[in-house]
Amino acid sequence: MKVHSPWTANIDAQDERRGSVFNVRSENSFVQTSKSDLWKICSNIRSSMDSNGVLLLDMEDHFYYSLDRLGAQIWITIETSPSGIAFDDILDALETHFDAPRNQLADDLCVRLQRLRALGFIETLRKT
């Protein structure tokens, strides 16, 4: 994500085959979550961290995407739970890294999860 603050929720996506850039914006998107939902990284996605955040690569479609600091922390949190992680557990982890009200972090988390899911980077699973 290219951002001016840690709370901006834009994802810039680059298609390596076409060289085109498109911007995914969905300011009113909302993630329906329940206690039985777990968030998990899709198996075709690879990631690399640098000083600006995380770069994601979709190995099937050859798209790559960049995440800002907040997006990177969300990604790292999900990535460290390969069997899936609940929304509230991701939110708890964010609270340890960012000095912001929990409700603001929850709103930002919802937007980012929705976008990452829409782009095919993460999926939801039901807890068993």
Contacts in CASP RR format, 6 or more apart in sequence:
PFRMAT RR
TARGET T0000
AUTHOR 0000-0000-0000
METHOD contacts of the structure
MODEL  1
MKVHSPWTANIDAQDERRGSVFNVRSENSFVQTSKSDLWKICSNIRSSMD
SNGVLLLDMEDHFYYSLDRLGAQIWITIETSPSGIAFDDILDALETHFDA
PRNQLADDLCVRLQRLRALGFIETLRKT
1 8 0 8 1.000
1 9 0 8 1.000
1 10 0 8 1.000
1 11 0 8 1.000
1 12 0 8 1.000
1 65 0 8 1.000
1 66 0 8 1.000
1 67 0 8 1.000
1 68 0 8 1.000
1 71 0 8 1.000
2 10 0 8 1.000
2 12 0 8 1.000
2 66 0 8 1.000
2 68 0 8 1.000
3 10 0 8 1.000
3 68 0 8 1.000
3 69 0 8 1.000
6 68 0 8 1.000
6 69 0 8 1.000
6 70 0 8 1.000
6 98 0 8 1.000
7 70 0 8 1.000
7 100 0 8 1.000
7 104 0 8 1.000
7 108 0 8 1.000
8 68 0 8 1.000
9 27 0 8 1.000
9 108 0 8 1.000
9 111 0 8 1.000
9 112 0 8 1.000
9 115 0 8 1.000
10 23 0 8 1.000
10 24 0 8 1.000
10 25 0 8 1.000
11 23 0 8 1.000
11 24 0 8 1.000
11 65 0 8 1.000
11 66 0 8 1.000
11 67 0 8 1.000
11 115 0 8 1.000
11 116 0 8 1.000
11 119 0 8 1.000
12 21 0 8 1.000
12 22 0 8 1.000
12 23 0 8 1.000
12 24 0 8 1.000
12 65 0 8 1.000
12 66 0 8 1.000
13 21 0 8 1.000
13 22 0 8 1.000
13 23 0 8 1.000
13 24 0 8 1.000
13 63 0 8 1.000
13 64 0 8 1.000
13 65 0 8 1.000
13 119 0 8 1.000
14 20 0 8 1.000
14 21 0 8 1.000
14 63 0 8 1.000
14 64 0 8 1.000
14 65 0 8 1.000
15 21 0 8 1.000
15 22 0 8 1.000
15 61 0 8 1.000
15 62 0 8 1.000
15 63 0 8 1.000
16 62 0 8 1.000
16 63 0 8 1.000
16 64 0 8 1.000
17 62 0 8 1.000
24 115 0 8 1.000
24 118 0 8 1.000
24 119 0 8 1.000
26 111 0 8 1.000
26 114 0 8 1.000
26 115 0 8 1.000
26 118 0 8 1.000
27 111 0 8 1.000
29 110 0 8 1.000
29 111 0 8 1.000
29 114 0 8 1.000
29 115 0 8 1.000
29 118 0 8 1.000
30 110 0 8 1.000
30 114 0 8 1.000
31 87 0 8 1.000
31 110 0 8 1.000
31 111 0 8 1.000
31 113 0 8 1.000
31 114 0 8 1.000
31 117 0 8 1.000
33 87 0 8 1.000
33 110 0 8 1.000
35 86 0 8 1.000
35 88 0 8 1.000
35 127 0 8 1.000
36 126 0 8 1.000
36 127 0 8 1.000
37 86 0 8 1.000
37 87 0 8 1.000
37 124 0 8 1.000
37 125 0 8 1.000
37 126 0 8 1.000
37 127 0 8 1.000
38 83 0 8 1.000
38 84 0 8 1.000
38 85 0 8 1.000
38 86 0 8 1.000
38 124 0 8 1.000
38 125 0 8 1.000
38 126 0 8 1.000
38 127 0 8 1.000
39 78 0 8 1.000
39 84 0 8 1.000
39 85 0 8 1.000
39 86 0 8 1.000
39 87 0 8 1.000
39 90 0 8 1.000
39 113 0 8 1.000
39 122 0 8 1.000
39 123 0 8 1.000
39 124 0 8 1.000
39 125 0 8 1.000
40 78 0 8 1.000
40 81 0 8 1.000
40 82 0 8 1.000
40 83 0 8 1.000
40 84 0 8 1.000
40 85 0 8 1.000
40 122 0 8 1.000
40 123 0 8 1.000
40 124 0 8 1.000
40 125 0 8 1.000
41 75 0 8 1.000
41 78 0 8 1.000
41 79 0 8 1.000
41 82 0 8 1.000
41 121 0 8 1.000
41 122 0 8 1.000
42 120 0 8 1.000
42 121 0 8 1.000
42 122 0 8 1.000
42 123 0 8 1.000
44 58 0 8 1.000
44 59 0 8 1.000
44 60 0 8 1.000
45 56 0 8 1.000
45 57 0 8 1.000
45 58 0 8 1.000
45 59 0 8 1.000
45 120 0 8 1.000
45 121 0 8 1.000
46 56 0 8 1.000
46 57 0 8 1.000
46 59 0 8 1.000
47 54 0 8 1.000
47 55 0 8 1.000
47 56 0 8 1.000
47 57 0 8 1.000
47 75 0 8 1.000
47 79 0 8 1.000
48 54 0 8 1.000
48 55 0 8 1.000
48 57 0 8 1.000
49 55 0 8 1.000
49 72 0 8 1.000
49 76 0 8 1.000
52 66 0 8 1.000
52 68 0 8 1.000
53 66 0 8 1.000
53 67 0 8 1.000
53 68 0 8 1.000
53 69 0 8 1.000
53 71 0 8 1.000
53 72 0 8 1.000
54 66 0 8 1.000
54 67 0 8 1.000
54 71 0 8 1.000
54 72 0 8 1.000
54 75 0 8 1.000
54 76 0 8 1.000
55 64 0 8 1.000
55 65 0 8 1.000
55 66 0 8 1.000
55 67 0 8 1.000
56 64 0 8 1.000
56 65 0 8 1.000
56 66 0 8 1.000
56 67 0 8 1.000
56 75 0 8 1.000
56 121 0 8 1.000
57 63 0 8 1.000
57 64 0 8 1.000
57 65 0 8 1.000
58 64 0 8 1.000
58 65 0 8 1.000
58 119 0 8 1.000
58 120 0 8 1.000
58 121 0 8 1.000
63 119 0 8 1.000
65 119 0 8 1.000
65 121 0 8 1.000
67 74 0 8 1.000
67 75 0 8 1.000
70 94 0 8 1.000
70 98 0 8 1.000
70 108 0 8 1.000
70 112 0 8 1.000
71 112 0 8 1.000
73 93 0 8 1.000
73 94 0 8 1.000
73 97 0 8 1.000
73 98 0 8 1.000
74 90 0 8 1.000
74 94 0 8 1.000
74 109 0 8 1.000
74 112 0 8 1.000
74 113 0 8 1.000
74 116 0 8 1.000
75 116 0 8 1.000
77 85 0 8 1.000
77 89 0 8 1.000
77 90 0 8 1.000
77 93 0 8 1.000
77 94 0 8 1.000
78 84 0 8 1.000
78 85 0 8 1.000
78 90 0 8 1.000
78 122 0 8 1.000
81 89 0 8 1.000
84 125 0 8 1.000
86 127 0 8 1.000
87 109 0 8 1.000
87 113 0 8 1.000
90 109 0 8 1.000
90 113 0 8 1.000
91 102 0 8 1.000
91 105 0 8 1.000
91 106 0 8 1.000
91 109 0 8 1.000
94 105 0 8 1.000
94 109 0 8 1.000
95 102 0 8 1.000
95 105 0 8 1.000
98 105 0 8 1.000
113 122 0 8 1.000
116 122 0 8 1.000
117 123 0 8 1.000
117 124 0 8 1.000
END
